[in-house]
């Protein structure tokens, strides 16, 4: 009887998996790319709040931000992606206006070559920042934000290539989200370190889950699931699990915060819902 029960349970699990709707998510650009870890867990959490009938799968091929946007727009290999916001992207895609990383994506620390941190001791203001050699991804909204503040930016087409360029001396300071920089430094521990004195801040800079504009049903499902996770506290717990230690490690209260204007804040941004944003100044 036990063997029969196990067999029937296995059949039930197989049937449930077969019936589940697959939600396709981008595959990171490399094996060491951990930028999507939190977003995929948040996606799974949101879907779990609206029923058991969803299964998240990674796309077969890695893709950068621009490729994700093209695939979503064409309705091809992915269904949803955590896309950094801009008016142009929101015009092309359907955004779920709940900030994925609560605006912490806009808190930036500097990745620099090992042994070079002391050379940034005189950087205290935006004008000082303009004298540095910075780089960002060619299609990243960060590039537009930095340039809008008068900061020269060296663009690069490839995420992994940016680290090689920094190590090779092509530029000197690589602003990275406080959520991303610790994993990236650990992957390049022999060559790179985190600059300890300053932080950049782009207000209300965030990623949203974005979809093809015709995929309104899944977008509404995600919105409902995210709202439920926020209401019952499970979204808070997931945020703390992924990001709490990284934010504490950044010691933002001991850093000089250089606040930049963010021209990419769009009309859809829920700026009037403070519970959706992380207020680092009150922590």
Buried (B, 14 or more C-beta within 10 A) or exposed (E): EEEEEEEEEEEEEEEEEEEBEEBBBBBBBEEEBBBBBBBBBBBBBBBBBBEEEBBBEBBEEBBBBBBBBEBBBEEEBBBBBBBBBBBEBBEBBBBBBBBBBBBBBBBBBBBBBEEBBEBBEEBEEBEBBEEBBBBBBBBBBBBBBBBBBEBEBBEBEBBEBBBEBBBEEBBBBBBBBBBBBBBBBEBBEEBBBBBBBBBBBBEBBBBBBBBBBEBEEBBEBBBBBBBBBBEEEBBEEBBEEBBEEBBEEBEBEEBEEBEBEBBBBBEEBBBEEEEBBBEBEEE
